[in-house]
Amino acid sequence: MSAWLKEQANDFPPLEETLQPVECKKIPVLEVDELWSFVFRSKDKVWLWIAMNRETREIVASGYGDRTENTCRILWDRVPSAYKEAIVFSDYWSAYRAVIPSGQQRPVGKETGKRIILSVGIIPYGNSWHASYVRRCLFPNVLKCMRFV
């Protein structure tokens, strides 16, 4: 099955071509967040990092790995050029402060209701569907091929 998924993924256009265009006069706003699940064993945590356009709710970039600055940098490097000057809402995780330019980052806590992906329903968080979905999506061969748009 993984060979089939990889083959199908090659038929997709580049992600940047599938996104709605950013309005010239408007500064885009991104929300970035990370969540974890496991692959096969609960001690084998994998973190899924997501950058989402706040207005269109499109996932503009994603990455997976551990919860370090390196994986955050992978996510930021995958953000399309049209969003590189965006205002970026995140939590207070130190990796965001290290990678996202300080003039763009707006860290907020979950208690404010101002953020973020998991708290506004992009992924129904906290139920069995969520757990099953995340585990399947985090399976490395599948995640490499998935498109989140």
C-alpha positions in Angstrom: 0.0 0.0 0.0 2.8 2.5 0.8 4.2 2.1 -2.8 0.7 2.9 -4.2 0.5 6.0 -1.9 3.9 7.3 -3.0 3.0 6.8 -6.6 -0.3 8.7 -6.1 1.5 11.5 -4.3 3.8 12.1 -7.3 0.7 13.0 -9.3 -0.2 15.9 -7.1 0.9 19.4 -8.1 3.2 21.2 -5.6 1.3 22.3 -2.5 2.0 26.0 -3.1 0.1 25.7 -6.4 -3.0 24.4 -4.7 -3.4 27.1 -2.1 -5.6 30.1 -2.5 -3.6 33.2 -3.4 -2.6 35.6 -0.7 -4.1 39.0 -1.2 -1.4 41.6 -2.0 -2.7 44.3 0.4 -3.3 41.9 3.3 -0.7 40.5 5.6 -1.5 36.8 6.0 -2.0 35.2 9.4 -0.8 31.8 10.2 -1.4 29.5 13.2 1.2 26.9 14.0 0.8 24.1 16.4 2.2 20.6 17.1 0.6 17.4 18.4 1.9 14.0 19.2 0.8 10.5 18.7 2.7 7.2 18.5 3.6 4.7 15.8 3.2 1.1 16.9 4.3 1.6 20.5 3.2 4.5 22.9 6.8 5.2 23.8 7.6 5.9 20.1 6.2 9.4 20.0 6.0 11.3 16.7 5.1 15.0 16.6 3.1 16.4 13.7 3.7 20.2 13.2 1.1 22.2 11.2 1.0 25.7 9.8 -2.5 26.9 8.9 -3.8 30.0 7.2 -6.2 31.5 9.8 -8.6 33.0 7.2 -8.9 30.1 4.7 -8.2 27.3 7.2 -5.9 25.8 4.6 -2.9 23.8 5.9 0.0 25.6 4.2 2.8 23.5 5.6 3.4 20.4 7.8 6.3 18.4 9.1 6.8 15.6 11.5 9.5 14.3 13.8 10.4 15.1 17.4 9.5 18.2 19.4 12.8 20.1 18.8 13.9 23.3 17.1 15.1 21.2 14.1 11.6 19.9 13.4 10.2 23.4 13.8 12.7 24.6 11.3 11.6 21.9 8.9 8.0 23.2 9.2 9.1 26.9 8.8 11.2 26.0 5.7 8.2 24.4 4.1 6.0 27.5 4.6 5.4 28.9 1.1 7.2 32.2 0.2 3.8 34.1 0.1 3.5 33.4 3.9 7.1 34.1 5.0 6.1 37.6 6.1 2.9 36.5 7.9 1.9 37.2 11.4 2.3 33.8 13.2 0.3 32.8 16.2 1.8 30.0 18.3 2.1 28.8 21.8 5.0 29.6 24.0 7.1 26.6 23.0 10.8 27.6 22.8 11.3 26.1 19.3 8.9 28.7 17.9 10.8 31.5 19.5 14.1 30.2 18.1 12.8 29.7 14.5 10.1 32.2 13.7 11.3 35.8 13.3 10.4 37.6 16.5 8.7 40.5 14.7 6.2 38.1 13.2 5.5 35.7 16.1 2.5 36.3 18.4 2.7 33.7 21.2 -0.6 33.2 23.0 -1.8 30.7 25.6 -4.6 28.2 25.0 -6.7 29.9 27.7 -7.1 33.0 25.6 -9.3 31.3 23.0 -7.2 33.2 20.4 -5.6 30.1 19.1 -4.9 27.6 17.8 -5.4 24.7 15.4 -6.3 22.1 18.0 -8.6 24.4 19.9 -10.7 25.5 16.9 -11.5 22.2 15.4 -9.2 21.5 12.4 -8.7 18.1 14.1 -11.5 16.9 16.4 -9.2 16.6 19.5 -9.8 14.3 22.4 -11.9 11.5 21.0 -11.2 8.1 19.6 -11.5 9.3 16.0 -8.7 11.8 16.7 -6.5 9.1 18.1 -7.1 6.7 15.3 -6.7 9.4 12.6 -3.5 10.8 14.0 -1.9 7.4 14.4 -2.7 6.5 10.9 -1.4 9.8 9.6 1.7 9.7 11.5 2.7 6.4 10.1 5.9 7.6 8.3 5.3 6.2 4.8 1.7 7.5 4.8 2.5 10.9 6.2 5.2 11.5 3.5 2.5 11.1 0.9 -0.5 12.8 2.5 -1.7 16.2 1.4 -3.4 18.2 4.1 -5.3 20.5 1.7 
